[in-house]
Amino acid sequence: MGKANIYGVGNFSNEFLWEIGKQLRKIRITQELTLDTVVAMTGCSEAVISKIENGKYKSLKVTLLRILTEFYGIDITQVLPSKTDII
């Protein structure tokens, strides 16, 4: 899987990961949640969440993304960038 299949599991492009992370951070901050709260409520480590928010978690899986979006009370599609966001 490469850029052509950007909605697959793992192996996302760097730009795609950065856009997802940017959206997740924006949502977390908008909801006034700290990293500590997200860690406590999702079971994800602070290092993983930080890497995701910075677009540096290279093995991001849809299941992990679903855990975070469900915790934030949003649909997963709200953090997936459109093709024009990553071109």
Gaussian input, Z-matrix of N, CA and C with variables (Angstrom, degrees):
# hf/3-21g

backbone

0 1
 N
 C     1     B1
 C     2     B2     1     A1
 N     3     B3     2     A2     1     D1
 C     4     B4     3     A3     2     D2
 C     5     B5     4     A4     3     D3
 N     6     B6     5     A5     4     D4
 C     7     B7     6     A6     5     D5
 C     8     B8     7     A7     6     D6
 N     9     B9     8     A8     7     D7
 C    10    B10     9     A9     8     D8
 C    11    B11    10    A10     9     D9
 N    12    B12    11    A11    10    D10
 C    13    B13    12    A12    11    D11
 C    14    B14    13    A13    12    D12
 N    15    B15    14    A14    13    D13
 C    16    B16    15    A15    14    D14
 C    17    B17    16    A16    15    D15
 N    18    B18    17    A17    16    D16
 C    19    B19    18    A18    17    D17
 C    20    B20    19    A19    18    D18
 N    21    B21    20    A20    19    D19
 C    22    B22    21    A21    20    D20
 C    23    B23    22    A22    21    D21
 N    24    B24    23    A23    22    D22
 C    25    B25    24    A24    23    D23
 C    26    B26    25    A25    24    D24
 N    27    B27    26    A26    25    D25
 C    28    B28    27    A27    26    D26
 C    29    B29    28    A28    27    D27
 N    30    B30    29    A29    28    D28
 C    31    B31    30    A30    29    D29
 C    32    B32    31    A31    30    D30
 N    33    B33    32    A32    31    D31
 C    34    B34    33    A33    32    D32
 C    35    B35    34    A34    33    D33
 N    36    B36    35    A35    34    D34
 C    37    B37    36    A36    35    D35
 C    38    B38    37    A37    36    D36
 N    39    B39    38    A38    37    D37
 C    40    B40    39    A39    38    D38
 C    41    B41    40    A40    39    D39
 N    42    B42    41    A41    40    D40
 C    43    B43    42    A42    41    D41
 C    44    B44    43    A43    42    D42
 N    45    B45    44    A44    43    D43
 C    46    B46    45    A45    44    D44
 C    47    B47    46    A46    45    D45
 N    48    B48    47    A47    46    D46
 C    49    B49    48    A48    47    D47
 C    50    B50    49    A49    48    D48
 N    51    B51    50    A50    49    D49
 C    52    B52    51    A51    50    D50
 C    53    B53    52    A52    51    D51
 N    54    B54    53    A53    52    D52
 C    55    B55    54    A54    53    D53
 C    56    B56    55    A55    54    D54
 N    57    B57    56    A56    55    D55
 C    58    B58    57    A57    56    D56
 C    59    B59    58    A58    57    D57
 N    60    B60    59    A59    58    D58
 C    61    B61    60    A60    59    D59
 C    62    B62    61    A61    60    D60
 N    63    B63    62    A62    61    D61
 C    64    B64    63    A63    62    D62
 C    65    B65    64    A64    63    D63
 N    66    B66    65    A65    64    D64
 C    67    B67    66    A66    65    D65
 C    68    B68    67    A67    66    D66
 N    69    B69    68    A68    67    D67
 C    70    B70    69    A69    68    D68
 C    71    B71    70    A70    69    D69
 N    72    B72    71    A71    70    D70
 C    73    B73    72    A72    71    D71
 C    74    B74    73    A73    72    D72
 N    75    B75    74    A74    73    D73
 C    76    B76    75    A75    74    D74
 C    77    B77    76    A76    75    D75
 N    78    B78    77    A77    76    D76
 C    79    B79    78    A78    77    D77
 C    80    B80    79    A79    78    D78
 N    81    B81    80    A80    79    D79
 C    82    B82    81    A81    80    D80
 C    83    B83    82    A82    81    D81
 N    84    B84    83    A83    82    D82
 C    85    B85    84    A84    83    D83
 C    86    B86    85    A85    84    D84
 N    87    B87    86    A86    85    D85
 C    88    B88    87    A87    86    D86
 C    89    B89    88    A88    87    D87
 N    90    B90    89    A89    88    D88
 C    91    B91    90    A90    89    D89
 C    92    B92    91    A91    90    D90
 N    93    B93    92    A92    91    D91
 C    94    B94    93    A93    92    D92
 C    95    B95    94    A94    93    D93
 N    96    B96    95    A95    94    D94
 C    97    B97    96    A96    95    D95
 C    98    B98    97    A97    96    D96
 N    99    B99    98    A98    97    D97
 C   100   B100    99    A99    98    D98
 C   101   B101   100   A100    99    D99
 N   102   B102   101   A101   100   D100
 C   103   B103   102   A102   101   D101
 C   104   B104   103   A103   102   D102
 N   105   B105   104   A104   103   D103
 C   106   B106   105   A105   104   D104
 C   107   B107   106   A106   105   D105
 N   108   B108   107   A107   106   D106
 C   109   B109   108   A108   107   D107
 C   110   B110   109   A109   108   D108
 N   111   B111   110   A110   109   D109
 C   112   B112   111   A111   110   D110
 C   113   B113   112   A112   111   D111
 N   114   B114   113   A113   112   D112
 C   115   B115   114   A114   113   D113
 C   116   B116   115   A115   114   D114
 N   117   B117   116   A116   115   D115
 C   118   B118   117   A117   116   D116
 C   119   B119   118   A118   117   D117
 N   120   B120   119   A119   118   D118
 C   121   B121   120   A120   119   D119
 C   122   B122   121   A121   120   D120
 N   123   B123   122   A122   121   D121
 C   124   B124   123   A123   122   D122
 C   125   B125   124   A124   123   D123
 N   126   B126   125   A125   124   D124
 C   127   B127   126   A126   125   D125
 C   128   B128   127   A127   126   D126
 N   129   B129   128   A128   127   D127
 C   130   B130   129   A129   128   D128
 C   131   B131   130   A130   129   D129
 N   132   B132   131   A131   130   D130
 C   133   B133   132   A132   131   D131
 C   134   B134   133   A133   132   D132
 N   135   B135   134   A134   133   D133
 C   136   B136   135   A135   134   D134
 C   137   B137   136   A136   135   D135
 N   138   B138   137   A137   136   D136
 C   139   B139   138   A138   137   D137
 C   140   B140   139   A139   138   D138
 N   141   B141   140   A140   139   D139
 C   142   B142   141   A141   140   D140
 C   143   B143   142   A142   141   D141
 N   144   B144   143   A143   142   D142
 C   145   B145   144   A144   143   D143
 C   146   B146   145   A145   144   D144
 N   147   B147   146   A146   145   D145
 C   148   B148   147   A147   146   D146
 C   149   B149   148   A148   147   D147
 N   150   B150   149   A149   148   D148
 C   151   B151   150   A150   149   D149
 C   152   B152   151   A151   150   D150
 N   153   B153   152   A152   151   D151
 C   154   B154   153   A153   152   D152
 C   155   B155   154   A154   153   D153
 N   156   B156   155   A155   154   D154
 C   157   B157   156   A156   155   D155
 C   158   B158   157   A157   156   D156
 N   159   B159   158   A158   157   D157
 C   160   B160   159   A159   158   D158
 C   161   B161   160   A160   159   D159
 N   162   B162   161   A161   160   D160
 C   163   B163   162   A162   161   D161
 C   164   B164   163   A163   162   D162
 N   165   B165   164   A164   163   D163
 C   166   B166   165   A165   164   D164
 C   167   B167   166   A166   165   D165
 N   168   B168   167   A167   166   D166
 C   169   B169   168   A168   167   D167
 C   170   B170   169   A169   168   D168
 N   171   B171   170   A170   169   D169
 C   172   B172   171   A171   170   D170
 C   173   B173   172   A172   171   D171
 N   174   B174   173   A173   172   D172
 C   175   B175   174   A174   173   D173
 C   176   B176   175   A175   174   D174
 N   177   B177   176   A176   175   D175
 C   178   B178   177   A177   176   D176
 C   179   B179   178   A178   177   D177
 N   180   B180   179   A179   178   D178
 C   181   B181   180   A180   179   D179
 C   182   B182   181   A181   180   D180
 N   183   B183   182   A182   181   D181
 C   184   B184   183   A183   182   D182
 C   185   B185   184   A184   183   D183
 N   186   B186   185   A185   184   D184
 C   187   B187   186   A186   185   D185
 C   188   B188   187   A187   186   D186
 N   189   B189   188   A188   187   D187
 C   190   B190   189   A189   188   D188
 C   191   B191   190   A190   189   D189
 N   192   B192   191   A191   190   D190
 C   193   B193   192   A192   191   D191
 C   194   B194   193   A193   192   D192
 N   195   B195   194   A194   193   D193
 C   196   B196   195   A195   194   D194
 C   197   B197   196   A196   195   D195
 N   198   B198   197   A197   196   D196
 C   199   B199   198   A198   197   D197
 C   200   B200   199   A199   198   D198
 N   201   B201   200   A200   199   D199
 C   202   B202   201   A201   200   D200
 C   203   B203   202   A202   201   D201
 N   204   B204   203   A203   202   D202
 C   205   B205   204   A204   203   D203
 C   206   B206   205   A205   204   D204
 N   207   B207   206   A206   205   D205
 C   208   B208   207   A207   206   D206
 C   209   B209   208   A208   207   D207
 N   210   B210   209   A209   208   D208
 C   211   B211   210   A210   209   D209
 C   212   B212   211   A211   210   D210
 N   213   B213   212   A212   211   D211
 C   214   B214   213   A213   212   D212
 C   215   B215   214   A214   213   D213
 N   216   B216   215   A215   214   D214
 C   217   B217   216   A216   215   D215
 C   218   B218   217   A217   216   D216
 N   219   B219   218   A218   217   D217
 C   220   B220   219   A219   218   D218
 C   221   B221   220   A220   219   D219
 N   222   B222   221   A221   220   D220
 C   223   B223   222   A222   221   D221
 C   224   B224   223   A223   222   D222
 N   225   B225   224   A224   223   D223
 C   226   B226   225   A225   224   D224
 C   227   B227   226   A226   225   D225
 N   228   B228   227   A227   226   D226
 C   229   B229   228   A228   227   D227
 C   230   B230   229   A229   228   D228
 N   231   B231   230   A230   229   D229
 C   232   B232   231   A231   230   D230
 C   233   B233   232   A232   231   D231
 N   234   B234   233   A233   232   D232
 C   235   B235   234   A234   233   D233
 C   236   B236   235   A235   234   D234
 N   237   B237   236   A236   235   D235
 C   238   B238   237   A237   236   D236
 C   239   B239   238   A238   237   D237
 N   240   B240   239   A239   238   D238
 C   241   B241   240   A240   239   D239
 C   242   B242   241   A241   240   D240
 N   243   B243   242   A242   241   D241
 C   244   B244   243   A243   242   D242
 C   245   B245   244   A244   243   D243
 N   246   B246   245   A245   244   D244
 C   247   B247   246   A246   245   D245
 C   248   B248   247   A247   246   D246
 N   249   B249   248   A248   247   D247
 C   250   B250   249   A249   248   D248
 C   251   B251   250   A250   249   D249
 N   252   B252   251   A251   250   D250
 C   253   B253   252   A252   251   D251
 C   254   B254   253   A253   252   D252
 N   255   B255   254   A254   253   D253
 C   256   B256   255   A255   254   D254
 C   257   B257   256   A256   255   D255
 N   258   B258   257   A257   256   D256
 C   259   B259   258   A258   257   D257
 C   260   B260   259   A259   258   D258

   B1=1.4527
   B2=1.5176
   B3=1.2787
   B4=1.4478
   B5=1.5038
   B6=1.3113
   B7=1.4617
   B8=1.5242
   B9=1.3162
   B10=1.4591
   B11=1.5242
   B12=1.3351
   B13=1.4545
   B14=1.5269
   B15=1.3063
   B16=1.4636
   B17=1.5135
   B18=1.3300
   B19=1.4519
   B20=1.5254
   B21=1.3324
   B22=1.4476
   B23=1.5275
   B24=1.2907
   B25=1.4671
   B26=1.5186
   B27=1.3245
   B28=1.4576
   B29=1.5130
   B30=1.3206
   B31=1.4453
   B32=1.5267
   B33=1.3120
   B34=1.4537
   B35=1.5208
   B36=1.3162
   B37=1.4512
   B38=1.5245
   B39=1.3182
   B40=1.4688
   B41=1.5242
   B42=1.3162
   B43=1.4591
   B44=1.5286
   B45=1.3129
   B46=1.4562
   B47=1.5267
   B48=1.3373
   B49=1.4643
   B50=1.5266
   B51=1.3178
   B52=1.4631
   B53=1.5221
   B54=1.3231
   B55=1.4683
   B56=1.5301
   B57=1.3235
   B58=1.4654
   B59=1.5251
   B60=1.3126
   B61=1.4624
   B62=1.5154
   B63=1.3185
   B64=1.4624
   B65=1.5266
   B66=1.3215
   B67=1.4647
   B68=1.5355
   B69=1.3340
   B70=1.4609
   B71=1.5316
   B72=1.3280
   B73=1.4697
   B74=1.5286
   B75=1.3157
   B76=1.4639
   B77=1.5327
   B78=1.3104
   B79=1.4653
   B80=1.5279
   B81=1.3371
   B82=1.4658
   B83=1.5243
   B84=1.3013
   B85=1.4647
   B86=1.5241
   B87=1.3325
   B88=1.4694
   B89=1.5237
   B90=1.3325
   B91=1.4577
   B92=1.5368
   B93=1.3263
   B94=1.4722
   B95=1.5234
   B96=1.3358
   B97=1.4574
   B98=1.5190
   B99=1.3086
   B100=1.4635
   B101=1.5276
   B102=1.3180
   B103=1.4589
   B104=1.5228
   B105=1.3364
   B106=1.4626
   B107=1.5195
   B108=1.3164
   B109=1.4597
   B110=1.5210
   B111=1.3203
   B112=1.4617
   B113=1.5309
   B114=1.3134
   B115=1.4674
   B116=1.5259
   B117=1.3225
   B118=1.4627
   B119=1.5270
   B120=1.3129
   B121=1.4655
   B122=1.5332
   B123=1.3300
   B124=1.4689
   B125=1.5184
   B126=1.3271
   B127=1.4556
   B128=1.5160
   B129=1.3134
   B130=1.4647
   B131=1.5270
   B132=1.3052
   B133=1.4610
   B134=1.5270
   B135=1.3256
   B136=1.4620
   B137=1.5213
   B138=1.3279
   B139=1.4681
   B140=1.5329
   B141=1.3296
   B142=1.4623
   B143=1.5253
   B144=1.3214
   B145=1.4673
   B146=1.5220
   B147=1.3232
   B148=1.4514
   B149=1.5329
   B150=1.3268
   B151=1.4670
   B152=1.5274
   B153=1.3331
   B154=1.4629
   B155=1.5266
   B156=1.3377
   B157=1.4679
   B158=1.5175
   B159=1.3280
   B160=1.4613
   B161=1.5297
   B162=1.3455
   B163=1.4599
   B164=1.5077
   B165=1.3388
   B166=1.4645
   B167=1.5237
   B168=1.3250
   B169=1.4600
   B170=1.5195
   B171=1.3226
   B172=1.4586
   B173=1.5227
   B174=1.3330
   B175=1.4629
   B176=1.5279
   B177=1.3177
   B178=1.4611
   B179=1.5297
   B180=1.3049
   B181=1.4667
   B182=1.5226
   B183=1.3094
   B184=1.4527
   B185=1.5315
   B186=1.3358
   B187=1.4715
   B188=1.5256
   B189=1.3146
   B190=1.4628
   B191=1.5239
   B192=1.2991
   B193=1.4628
   B194=1.5265
   B195=1.3260
   B196=1.4601
   B197=1.5306
   B198=1.3246
   B199=1.4698
   B200=1.5257
   B201=1.3216
   B202=1.4637
   B203=1.5262
   B204=1.3187
   B205=1.4674
   B206=1.5243
   B207=1.3163
   B208=1.4706
   B209=1.5268
   B210=1.3258
   B211=1.4611
   B212=1.5303
   B213=1.3225
   B214=1.4660
   B215=1.5278
   B216=1.3267
   B217=1.4676
   B218=1.5137
   B219=1.3197
   B220=1.4626
   B221=1.5224
   B222=1.3135
   B223=1.4522
   B224=1.5249
   B225=1.3044
   B226=1.4614
   B227=1.5300
   B228=1.3305
   B229=1.4677
   B230=1.5255
   B231=1.3317
   B232=1.4596
   B233=1.5216
   B234=1.3303
   B235=1.4619
   B236=1.5207
   B237=1.3311
   B238=1.4599
   B239=1.5221
   B240=1.3218
   B241=1.4696
   B242=1.5171
   B243=1.3093
   B244=1.4577
   B245=1.5271
   B246=1.3068
   B247=1.4654
   B248=1.5291
   B249=1.3214
   B250=1.4675
   B251=1.5203
   B252=1.3526
   B253=1.4653
   B254=1.5290
   B255=1.3229
   B256=1.4538
   B257=1.5218
   B258=1.3111
   B259=1.4726
   B260=1.5071
   A1=109.27
   A2=117.34
   A3=121.88
   A4=109.83
   A5=115.29
   A6=119.84
   A7=112.51
   A8=117.27
   A9=120.14
   A10=111.80
   A11=117.17
   A12=121.01
   A13=108.70
   A14=117.17
   A15=122.09
   A16=114.16
   A17=119.12
   A18=120.62
   A19=112.33
   A20=118.39
   A21=121.95
   A22=111.30
   A23=116.18
   A24=121.36
   A25=108.15
   A26=116.31
   A27=121.20
   A28=112.56
   A29=116.65
   A30=124.02
   A31=113.46
   A32=116.84
   A33=120.92
   A34=109.77
   A35=117.92
   A36=121.21
   A37=109.03
   A38=116.50
   A39=121.19
   A40=111.84
   A41=117.14
   A42=121.40
   A43=110.76
   A44=115.93
   A45=121.70
   A46=110.26
   A47=116.09
   A48=121.12
   A49=111.10
   A50=116.59
   A51=120.44
   A52=110.67
   A53=117.34
   A54=121.32
   A55=111.46
   A56=117.62
   A57=120.97
   A58=109.72
   A59=116.52
   A60=121.17
   A61=112.82
   A62=115.78
   A63=120.88
   A64=110.65
   A65=116.47
   A66=120.70
   A67=111.19
   A68=116.85
   A69=119.79
   A70=111.41
   A71=116.67
   A72=119.63
   A73=110.47
   A74=116.51
   A75=121.35
   A76=110.61
   A77=116.53
   A78=120.96
   A79=110.66
   A80=116.82
   A81=120.26
   A82=111.09
   A83=116.82
   A84=121.37
   A85=110.79
   A86=116.68
   A87=121.06
   A88=110.94
   A89=116.63
   A90=121.17
   A91=112.11
   A92=115.47
   A93=122.65
   A94=112.36
   A95=115.25
   A96=121.47
   A97=110.35
   A98=116.03
   A99=120.26
   A100=108.86
   A101=115.58
   A102=119.63
   A103=109.96
   A104=117.02
   A105=120.85
   A106=112.05
   A107=117.56
   A108=121.33
   A109=110.88
   A110=116.56
   A111=120.75
   A112=110.04
   A113=117.24
   A114=121.98
   A115=110.16
   A116=116.47
   A117=121.11
   A118=112.56
   A119=117.09
   A120=120.56
   A121=113.93
   A122=117.82
   A123=119.81
   A124=113.56
   A125=116.89
   A126=119.60
   A127=113.36
   A128=117.63
   A129=121.83
   A130=108.28
   A131=117.14
   A132=119.10
   A133=110.45
   A134=115.56
   A135=120.53
   A136=110.60
   A137=116.53
   A138=120.35
   A139=111.09
   A140=116.84
   A141=120.80
   A142=110.39
   A143=117.35
   A144=120.47
   A145=110.46
   A146=116.75
   A147=120.75
   A148=111.07
   A149=116.36
   A150=119.71
   A151=111.29
   A152=117.04
   A153=119.92
   A154=109.77
   A155=116.50
   A156=120.55
   A157=112.74
   A158=116.91
   A159=121.10
   A160=112.67
   A161=116.57
   A162=120.75
   A163=114.16
   A164=117.27
   A165=121.12
   A166=113.62
   A167=117.36
   A168=120.52
   A169=107.10
   A170=116.47
   A171=122.67
   A172=114.11
   A173=118.07
   A174=118.98
   A175=111.27
   A176=116.39
   A177=121.29
   A178=110.20
   A179=114.93
   A180=121.54
   A181=109.02
   A182=115.76
   A183=121.18
   A184=110.28
   A185=117.45
   A186=119.77
   A187=111.49
   A188=117.72
   A189=121.05
   A190=110.51
   A191=116.23
   A192=121.09
   A193=110.45
   A194=116.86
   A195=121.67
   A196=111.31
   A197=117.59
   A198=120.92
   A199=109.82
   A200=116.47
   A201=120.43
   A202=112.13
   A203=117.55
   A204=119.00
   A205=111.41
   A206=117.43
   A207=119.23
   A208=110.68
   A209=116.75
   A210=119.99
   A211=110.48
   A212=117.29
   A213=121.08
   A214=112.33
   A215=116.62
   A216=120.38
   A217=113.35
   A218=115.99
   A219=120.78
   A220=110.13
   A221=115.86
   A222=121.28
   A223=108.17
   A224=116.68
   A225=121.59
   A226=112.18
   A227=116.56
   A228=119.81
   A229=112.39
   A230=117.62
   A231=120.18
   A232=113.62
   A233=117.67
   A234=119.82
   A235=112.73
   A236=116.82
   A237=119.30
   A238=109.80
   A239=116.59
   A240=118.48
   A241=111.57
   A242=114.10
   A243=118.54
   A244=106.85
   A245=117.01
   A246=120.42
   A247=111.18
   A248=117.84
   A249=119.93
   A250=111.43
   A251=118.25
   A252=120.41
   A253=112.27
   A254=117.31
   A255=119.71
   A256=113.63
   A257=117.24
   A258=119.81
   A259=109.99
   D1=136.55
   D2=177.38
   D3=-136.52
   D4=-151.05
   D5=-179.58
   D6=-60.82
   D7=-30.68
   D8=-177.50
   D9=-63.90
   D10=-25.89
   D11=-178.88
   D12=-119.55
   D13=61.81
   D14=-172.47
   D15=-67.79
   D16=-14.36
   D17=179.77
   D18=-99.20
   D19=12.27
   D20=177.58
   D21=-75.41
   D22=-171.48
   D23=179.77
   D24=-93.48
   D25=124.64
   D26=179.03
   D27=65.41
   D28=-177.65
   D29=175.82
   D30=52.20
   D31=39.59
   D32=176.26
   D33=-76.38
   D34=156.52
   D35=176.00
   D36=-69.64
   D37=157.24
   D38=179.09
   D39=-58.27
   D40=-41.28
   D41=-179.15
   D42=-65.12
   D43=-39.86
   D44=179.62
   D45=-64.12
   D46=-46.06
   D47=178.63
   D48=-62.43
   D49=-40.14
   D50=-179.62
   D51=-63.91
   D52=-42.90
   D53=179.61
   D54=-65.19
   D55=-41.97
   D56=177.49
   D57=-61.36
   D58=-48.41
   D59=179.97
   D60=-60.02
   D61=-41.85
   D62=178.95
   D63=-60.74
   D64=-43.03
   D65=179.56
   D66=-67.37
   D67=-42.49
   D68=179.59
   D69=-62.78
   D70=-42.32
   D71=178.14
   D72=-62.93
   D73=-44.35
   D74=179.80
   D75=-58.51
   D76=-44.22
   D77=179.43
   D78=-65.45
   D79=-44.50
   D80=179.48
   D81=-59.74
   D82=-44.85
   D83=-178.99
   D84=-68.27
   D85=-42.08
   D86=177.73
   D87=-59.19
   D88=-37.23
   D89=179.50
   D90=-84.15
   D91=4.59
   D92=178.75
   D93=55.27
   D94=44.76
   D95=178.18
   D96=-105.67
   D97=138.20
   D98=175.89
   D99=-88.48
   D100=163.66
   D101=174.49
   D102=-59.38
   D103=-39.96
   D104=179.51
   D105=-57.90
   D106=-40.32
   D107=179.26
   D108=-66.09
   D109=-45.25
   D110=179.83
   D111=-62.86
   D112=-41.76
   D113=177.56
   D114=-59.67
   D115=-49.21
   D116=-177.60
   D117=-63.64
   D118=-35.95
   D119=-173.91
   D120=-90.15
   D121=-20.53
   D122=-177.17
   D123=-109.76
   D124=-20.29
   D125=-176.57
   D126=83.19
   D127=-0.30
   D128=176.06
   D129=-79.32
   D130=147.99
   D131=178.53
   D132=-77.43
   D133=156.81
   D134=178.06
   D135=-61.42
   D136=-38.40
   D137=-179.90
   D138=-62.22
   D139=-41.82
   D140=-179.82
   D141=-65.62
   D142=-47.57
   D143=-179.27
   D144=-62.33
   D145=-42.31
   D146=178.44
   D147=-61.40
   D148=-44.72
   D149=178.50
   D150=-63.76
   D151=-40.26
   D152=178.34
   D153=-61.52
   D154=-48.26
   D155=-178.16
   D156=-63.84
   D157=-22.69
   D158=179.31
   D159=-100.54
   D160=7.60
   D161=177.88
   D162=68.69
   D163=23.63
   D164=-175.50
   D165=-113.18
   D166=6.26
   D167=178.75
   D168=-93.38
   D169=95.36
   D170=-169.51
   D171=-73.26
   D172=-16.20
   D173=-178.54
   D174=-109.08
   D175=35.34
   D176=179.94
   D177=-61.22
   D178=124.68
   D179=-179.79
   D180=-109.05
   D181=153.29
   D182=-179.89
   D183=-59.80
   D184=-35.52
   D185=-179.89
   D186=-62.51
   D187=-40.76
   D188=177.72
   D189=-68.13
   D190=-40.98
   D191=177.23
   D192=-61.45
   D193=-39.38
   D194=178.53
   D195=-65.50
   D196=-40.00
   D197=177.32
   D198=-57.60
   D199=-47.48
   D200=-178.20
   D201=-67.71
   D202=-44.68
   D203=-178.13
   D204=-68.15
   D205=-36.12
   D206=176.49
   D207=-65.89
   D208=-40.21
   D209=177.05
   D210=-61.29
   D211=-41.46
   D212=179.75
   D213=-75.89
   D214=-9.04
   D215=178.64
   D216=73.29
   D217=32.92
   D218=-179.85
   D219=-124.70
   D220=163.29
   D221=174.94
   D222=-80.77
   D223=143.07
   D224=-178.41
   D225=-56.56
   D226=-29.72
   D227=-178.80
   D228=-66.46
   D229=-18.33
   D230=179.12
   D231=-70.26
   D232=-16.97
   D233=179.07
   D234=-108.77
   D235=-7.61
   D236=179.01
   D237=-82.24
   D238=123.60
   D239=-179.03
   D240=-73.00
   D241=153.89
   D242=173.03
   D243=-79.47
   D244=165.26
   D245=179.50
   D246=-58.42
   D247=-33.05
   D248=-178.44
   D249=-71.03
   D250=-21.75
   D251=177.74
   D252=-72.83
   D253=-22.57
   D254=-173.88
   D255=-113.48
   D256=4.80
   D257=178.75
   D258=-88.32

